[in-house]
Amino acid sequence: MKKILVLAAVLMGLAACNTTADVPHLTVELPKSLKNNKEFKEFVLQAQNDANSLAAACVQKHAEALPFLDVDFDNLDPKQQEALVKLDYEYVEMWYTFNVKFTGHAIKMMHYMQDRNREPEQVADMAKAIAQINKFVQELKDTYGEDLKLDPYPAPVEETPNTP
């Protein structure tokens, strides 16, 4: 019976996510200088698509987690506890993967900015567009967080001592 309730709650969460009205979406207006530069245009649009995909995934995962936000974790059967921990882990891993990819975007942008052969106007416009995307991602972090916090007993993080 409990498995049916969990499955029904997950399906309701997924059904609730089928409307795009609930998903934050960013559309960056590309200035003419970027529209004429295929490489910069693709770079900005890829970063925008990655951020929009992250937003959709955040909404979906939060909808899946919603029924479990107020449950007593210790009173759930082990399979339900495992499912919640797995959902929480997948969410954290999703953000980690995105952060790694976005760090790659930042490094690539810094290389573009250091390239003296690039037109300064194009580089500035690209940086402004990426700043809009960064702001959108920060709003996602502020709204959804990088952890669902479904697991009341997270594994402790081991800190490595700083050795000179």
Residue, then its C-alpha position, 0 to 999 in steps of 0.5 A: m500500500k505504501k509503495i502505491l502511495v509513493l508511486a502515485a505521489v511521484l506520478m502526480g509530481l511528474a504530471a505537475c511538471n508537464t506544464t512549462a508555465d511553472v518552469p523558469h525560463l531564460t531567453v537571452e536577447l543576442p545583440k547584433s554583434l553576437k548574431n554575426n559571430k557564430e562561435f560566440k552565438e553558439f557559446v551563449l546559446q549553449a550556456q542558455n540551454d544548459a541553464n534552462s535544462l537545469a531549471a526544468a530539472c530543478v522543478q521536476k526534482h522538487a515536484e518529486a520531493l514535495p510529498f516527502l518534505d514533511v514526512d518522518f524519515d525514521n518512520l518510513d520503511p527502508k526502501q522508501q528511505e533509500a528512494l528518498v536518499k537516492l532522489d536527494y543524491e541525484y539532485v545534488e549530483m545534477w547540480y554538481t555536474f552543472n557546476v562543473k560544466f558551467t566552470g568550463h564555460a567560465i574558463k572558455m569565456m576567460h580565454y575569449m576575453q584574453d584573445r587580443n584578436r577578438e573585437p572588444e565589442q563582441v567580447a563585451d556583449m558576450a560577457k553581458a549575455i553570460a552575466q544574464i545567464n549567471k544571474f538566472v542560475q544564481e536565482l535557481k540556486d536561491t529558489y531551489g537550493e543545491d540540495l533537497k535535504l531529504d536525507p536527515y543523516p547525510a554522510p559527513v564531509e571529510e575535510t583534508p588538512n591543508t599541508p604546505 
